[in-house]
């Protein structure tokens, strides 16, 4: 029923909350990181001997820095490590009592047994190299972003993600409400499901989905099915390479920034600032950690999935606000939506 919210106008909104189902799917890889930390890296024994900051931990354990950051965020959120004002990570009493070999209450052998599983070995490779896993065993080394140039794969991938996005898009549209803008550019908008939800909620809004081929063609077909082709269109372009189309008073980045490393996110937000009309609004809708980056747990778990399959991770609210300010945006505000998502809005000064 949730898919119908955006695909079929006139169908009633969902009446129940799928958060637990989606959290289960999005957090499925978190256990592999904990098992690798215990069974392969001896991380807790090492931190018991000497607290250390993220860079030192990555260097000493021969890990890539991005996945080390994601791992430590998860462990902080689980209450297994704490970070002092100097950025040094140390064990909490919980970890000392249950994850050190010398403790009579140690459950470390449970995680050591899990670490022998192939999935944990694959996660160890991600931690070591920072290179994402392939989407499926037969992907010939290509990650999901590379495979989106294959129309059959892209159609399958978008169908899968849109089964989740329908609920998120409906909630986003209700959160935005009566939009104070009239022309929206949905940057990296996939099938256009978020632009469609906003257009259905706001009859005076027109929108454009900016996507690489062949995703732009998939979006056009989806917009036809939703009965929105006259108000929402799609144009071809690569947001990581091409200039954003001018003339829009709103830019939407929904579940986009989490796929990319911080320098790419900064570049995207600067590109948005440069091409938005004066007074225009940027909307960043994503799973964001709290301002200090220490929770909530479902977002820290989801960040592991993103670390494993993309070049990105879940950013904190504080990080996104800082990047928006650096790009030149003002009047930054944020609101929680559903399933641990946050909508951050900001304005380009007149």
C-alpha positions as CSV (number, residue, x, y, z in Angstrom):
1,X,0.0,0.0,0.0
2,X,2.8,2.4,0.7
3,X,4.1,2.3,-2.9
4,X,0.6,3.4,-4.1
5,X,1.0,6.6,-2.1
6,X,3.1,8.0,-4.9
7,X,2.4,5.7,-7.9
8,X,-1.4,6.0,-7.9
9,X,-3.0,9.4,-7.2
10,X,-6.1,9.1,-5.0
11,X,-5.0,6.1,-3.0
12,X,-5.1,6.6,0.8
13,X,-2.0,7.3,2.8
14,X,-0.5,4.4,4.9
15,X,-2.1,3.9,8.3
16,X,0.8,2.0,10.0
17,X,4.5,2.7,10.6
18,X,7.1,0.4,8.9
19,X,10.1,1.8,10.8
20,X,11.0,-1.4,12.5
21,X,10.9,-3.3,9.2
22,X,13.1,-0.7,7.5
23,X,15.5,-0.5,10.4
24,X,15.9,-4.2,10.3
25,X,16.9,-4.1,6.7
26,X,19.1,-1.0,6.9
27,X,21.0,-2.2,10.0
28,X,21.6,-5.8,8.8
29,X,25.4,-5.4,8.4
30,X,26.2,-3.8,11.8
31,X,26.8,-7.1,13.5
32,X,29.5,-7.9,11.0
33,X,31.5,-4.8,12.1
34,X,31.3,-5.7,15.8
35,X,32.3,-9.3,15.0
36,X,35.3,-8.1,13.0
37,X,36.3,-5.6,15.7
38,X,36.3,-8.5,18.2
39,X,37.4,-11.5,16.2
40,X,39.8,-10.0,13.7
41,X,41.1,-6.7,15.0
42,X,41.3,-7.2,18.8
43,X,40.1,-3.6,18.9
44,X,38.8,-3.8,22.5
45,X,42.0,-5.3,23.9
46,X,44.0,-2.7,22.1
47,X,41.9,0.2,23.4
48,X,42.1,-1.3,26.9
49,X,45.9,-1.0,26.7
50,X,45.9,2.5,25.1
51,X,43.1,4.8,24.2
52,X,43.5,6.3,20.7
53,X,42.0,8.7,18.2
54,X,40.4,7.6,14.9
55,X,43.5,8.3,12.8
56,X,45.8,6.4,15.2
57,X,43.4,3.4,15.3
58,X,43.2,3.3,11.5
59,X,47.0,3.5,11.2
60,X,47.8,0.9,13.9
61,X,45.2,-1.6,12.7
62,X,45.9,-0.9,9.0
63,X,42.4,0.2,8.3
64,X,41.0,2.9,5.9
65,X,39.9,6.0,7.7
66,X,36.3,6.3,6.4
67,X,35.2,2.8,7.6
68,X,37.2,3.3,10.9
69,X,35.1,6.4,11.5
70,X,31.9,4.5,10.8
71,X,32.9,1.6,13.0
72,X,33.8,3.9,15.9
73,X,30.5,5.8,15.5
74,X,28.6,2.5,15.8
75,X,30.6,1.4,18.8
76,X,30.0,4.7,20.6
77,X,26.3,4.5,19.9
78,X,26.2,0.9,21.2
79,X,27.9,2.2,24.4
80,X,31.0,0.1,23.9
81,X,33.5,3.0,23.6
82,X,33.5,6.6,24.6
83,X,35.4,9.6,23.1
84,X,37.1,12.3,25.2
85,X,37.5,15.9,24.3
86,X,40.8,15.2,22.6
87,X,39.2,12.6,20.3
88,X,40.7,9.6,22.0
89,X,38.5,6.5,22.2
90,X,38.5,4.3,25.3
91,X,36.4,1.4,26.6
92,X,33.2,1.8,28.6
93,X,32.5,-0.4,31.6
94,X,30.2,-2.4,29.4
95,X,32.9,-3.3,26.9
96,X,35.5,-3.9,29.7
97,X,33.2,-6.4,31.5
98,X,31.9,-8.3,28.4
99,X,34.4,-8.0,25.6
100,X,37.8,-8.4,27.2
101,X,39.3,-11.9,27.5
102,X,40.4,-11.5,31.1
103,X,36.9,-10.8,32.3
104,X,35.0,-13.8,33.7
105,X,31.9,-12.4,32.0
106,X,33.4,-12.1,28.6
107,X,31.1,-12.9,25.6
108,X,33.9,-12.2,23.1
109,X,33.9,-15.9,22.0
110,X,30.4,-15.4,20.6
111,X,31.6,-12.6,18.3
112,X,34.8,-14.5,17.5
113,X,32.7,-17.4,16.2
114,X,30.6,-14.9,14.1
115,X,33.8,-13.4,12.7
116,X,34.5,-16.7,10.9
117,X,31.5,-16.2,8.6
118,X,32.2,-15.1,5.0
119,X,30.2,-11.9,5.5
120,X,32.4,-10.8,8.3
121,X,35.5,-11.6,6.3
122,X,34.1,-9.3,3.5
123,X,33.4,-6.6,6.1
124,X,37.0,-6.9,7.2
125,X,38.1,-6.2,3.7
126,X,36.0,-3.1,3.6
127,X,37.5,-1.9,6.8
128,X,41.0,-2.5,5.5
129,X,40.6,-1.0,2.0
130,X,37.6,1.3,2.1
131,X,36.5,-0.2,-1.2
132,X,32.8,-0.9,-1.4
133,X,31.5,-4.4,-1.8
134,X,29.8,-5.4,-5.1
135,X,26.0,-5.4,-5.2
136,X,25.9,-9.1,-5.9
137,X,28.5,-11.9,-6.2
138,X,28.4,-11.8,-10.0
139,X,29.0,-8.1,-10.4
140,X,32.6,-8.4,-11.8
141,X,33.9,-5.9,-9.3
142,X,31.5,-3.1,-10.2
143,X,29.6,-1.4,-7.4
144,X,26.0,-0.2,-7.6
145,X,26.9,3.3,-8.9
146,X,28.8,1.8,-11.9
147,X,26.0,-0.7,-12.6
148,X,23.4,2.1,-12.8
149,X,24.5,2.6,-16.4
150,X,22.9,-0.8,-17.2
151,X,19.2,0.0,-17.7
152,X,18.0,-3.5,-16.5
153,X,20.0,-3.2,-13.3
154,X,19.0,0.4,-12.8
155,X,15.3,-0.5,-13.2
156,X,15.6,-3.3,-10.6
157,X,17.6,-1.2,-8.2
158,X,15.1,1.7,-8.3
159,X,12.1,-0.7,-8.0
160,X,13.8,-2.0,-4.8
161,X,14.6,1.4,-3.3
162,X,11.3,2.9,-4.3
163,X,9.5,0.3,-2.2
164,X,11.1,2.1,0.8
165,X,11.1,5.6,-0.7
166,X,7.3,5.7,-1.2
167,X,6.7,5.9,2.5
168,X,9.6,8.3,3.0
169,X,8.5,10.5,0.1
170,X,5.0,10.8,1.4
171,X,6.3,11.8,4.9
172,X,8.7,14.3,3.3
173,X,5.8,16.0,1.3
174,X,3.7,16.2,4.5
175,X,6.7,17.7,6.4
176,X,7.3,20.3,3.7
177,X,3.6,21.1,3.5
178,X,2.6,24.1,1.4
179,X,5.9,24.6,-0.4
180,X,7.3,28.2,-0.5
181,X,8.8,27.5,-3.9
182,X,7.5,26.8,-7.4
183,X,10.2,25.2,-9.5
184,X,12.1,22.2,-7.9
185,X,15.2,20.5,-9.2
186,X,15.4,16.9,-7.8
187,X,19.1,16.3,-7.9
188,X,20.0,12.6,-8.3
189,X,16.3,11.9,-7.9
190,X,16.2,8.4,-9.2
191,X,12.7,7.6,-10.5
192,X,11.5,11.0,-9.3
193,X,9.5,9.5,-6.5
194,X,10.3,12.4,-4.1
195,X,9.6,15.1,-6.7
196,X,6.3,13.3,-7.5
197,X,5.2,13.3,-3.8
198,X,6.0,17.0,-3.5
199,X,4.1,17.8,-6.7
200,X,1.1,15.8,-5.6
201,X,1.1,17.6,-2.3
202,X,1.5,21.0,-4.0
203,X,-0.6,21.4,-7.2
204,X,1.2,24.7,-8.2
205,X,4.7,23.1,-8.1
206,X,6.6,21.9,-11.2
207,X,9.7,19.8,-10.9
208,X,12.6,18.3,-12.8
209,X,14.5,15.2,-12.1
210,X,18.2,15.5,-12.8
211,X,19.7,12.1,-13.5
212,X,22.3,10.2,-15.6
213,X,21.2,8.1,-18.5
214,X,19.5,5.6,-18.5
215,X,18.0,6.6,-15.2
216,X,16.4,9.7,-16.7
217,X,14.5,7.5,-19.2
218,X,13.3,5.3,-16.3
219,X,12.2,8.4,-14.5
220,X,10.1,9.6,-17.5
221,X,8.3,6.2,-17.6
222,X,7.7,6.3,-13.9
223,X,6.3,9.9,-14.1
224,X,4.0,8.8,-16.9
225,X,2.6,6.0,-14.7
226,X,2.0,8.4,-11.9
227,X,0.1,10.8,-14.2
228,X,2.6,13.6,-13.5
229,X,4.4,13.8,-16.9
230,X,3.0,17.3,-17.5
231,X,4.3,18.7,-14.3
232,X,7.4,16.7,-13.5
233,X,10.0,16.0,-16.2
234,X,13.5,14.5,-16.3
235,X,16.6,15.9,-17.9
236,X,19.9,14.0,-18.4
237,X,23.0,15.0,-16.5
238,X,25.6,13.8,-14.1
239,X,25.5,15.7,-10.8
240,X,29.1,14.8,-10.1
241,X,30.4,16.2,-13.4
242,X,27.9,18.6,-15.0
243,X,26.6,22.0,-13.9
244,X,23.2,21.9,-12.4
245,X,20.4,23.4,-14.6
246,X,19.7,27.1,-13.7
247,X,16.4,28.8,-13.0
248,X,15.1,26.7,-10.1
249,X,14.1,28.2,-6.7
250,X,14.5,24.9,-4.9
251,X,17.0,22.0,-5.0
252,X,16.2,18.7,-3.4
253,X,18.9,16.1,-2.3
254,X,16.9,13.2,-0.9
255,X,18.9,10.2,0.2
256,X,21.7,11.4,-2.0
257,X,24.5,12.8,0.1
258,X,25.0,9.6,2.1
259,X,26.3,7.8,-1.0
260,X,29.3,10.1,-1.4
261,X,32.5,11.1,0.4
262,X,32.6,14.4,2.1
263,X,34.5,16.3,-0.6
264,X,31.8,15.3,-3.1
265,X,29.1,16.4,-0.8
266,X,30.7,19.7,-0.3
267,X,31.1,20.2,-4.0
268,X,27.4,19.3,-4.6
269,X,26.2,21.8,-2.0
270,X,28.4,24.5,-3.5
271,X,27.0,23.7,-7.0
272,X,23.6,24.1,-5.6
273,X,24.4,27.5,-4.0
274,X,25.9,28.7,-7.3
275,X,22.9,27.8,-9.5
276,X,19.9,28.4,-7.2
277,X,18.1,31.6,-7.8
278,X,18.6,34.2,-5.0
279,X,16.3,33.5,-2.2
280,X,16.1,29.9,-3.2
281,X,15.8,26.9,-0.9
282,X,17.9,23.8,-0.6
283,X,16.4,20.7,1.0
284,X,18.7,17.9,2.2
285,X,16.6,14.9,3.3
286,X,18.6,12.0,4.7
287,X,19.4,9.6,7.5
288,X,21.5,11.9,9.7
289,X,23.2,11.2,13.0
290,X,22.6,13.6,15.9
291,X,24.6,16.8,15.9
292,X,27.5,15.2,17.9
293,X,27.5,12.1,15.7
294,X,26.7,9.6,18.6
295,X,23.3,8.3,17.5
296,X,20.6,7.3,17.0
297,X,21.5,3.7,16.8
298,X,19.5,2.8,13.6
299,X,21.4,5.6,11.7
300,X,24.7,4.3,13.0
301,X,23.8,0.8,11.8
302,X,22.6,2.1,8.5
303,X,25.9,3.9,8.1
304,X,27.6,0.5,8.1
305,X,25.5,-0.6,5.1
306,X,26.4,2.6,3.3
307,X,30.1,2.2,4.1
308,X,30.0,-1.3,2.8
309,X,28.3,-0.6,-0.6
310,X,28.9,3.1,-1.4
311,X,31.6,5.7,-1.2
312,X,29.8,7.4,1.6
313,X,28.3,7.1,5.1
314,X,25.7,8.7,7.3
315,X,26.7,12.2,8.2
316,X,25.8,14.0,11.4
317,X,23.5,17.0,11.5
318,X,26.4,19.1,12.6
319,X,28.5,18.0,9.6
320,X,25.7,18.9,7.1
321,X,25.1,22.3,8.8
322,X,28.8,23.1,8.6
323,X,28.9,22.1,4.9
324,X,25.8,24.2,4.1
325,X,27.3,27.2,5.9
326,X,30.6,26.8,4.1
327,X,28.7,26.8,0.8
328,X,27.1,30.1,1.7
329,X,23.6,29.1,2.8
330,X,21.8,30.8,5.6
331,X,18.6,30.3,7.7
332,X,19.4,26.7,8.3
333,X,16.7,24.7,10.0
334,X,16.0,21.0,10.5
335,X,13.0,18.7,11.3
336,X,12.8,14.9,11.9
337,X,10.5,13.1,9.4
338,X,10.1,9.3,9.7
339,X,12.4,6.2,9.8
340,X,15.2,8.2,11.4
341,X,15.3,10.7,8.5
342,X,15.9,14.4,8.9
343,X,15.0,17.3,6.6
344,X,17.5,20.1,6.6
345,X,16.5,23.3,4.8
346,X,18.6,26.4,4.1
347,X,18.3,29.6,2.0
348,X,20.5,31.3,-0.5
349,X,20.6,35.0,0.4
350,X,19.0,37.5,-1.9
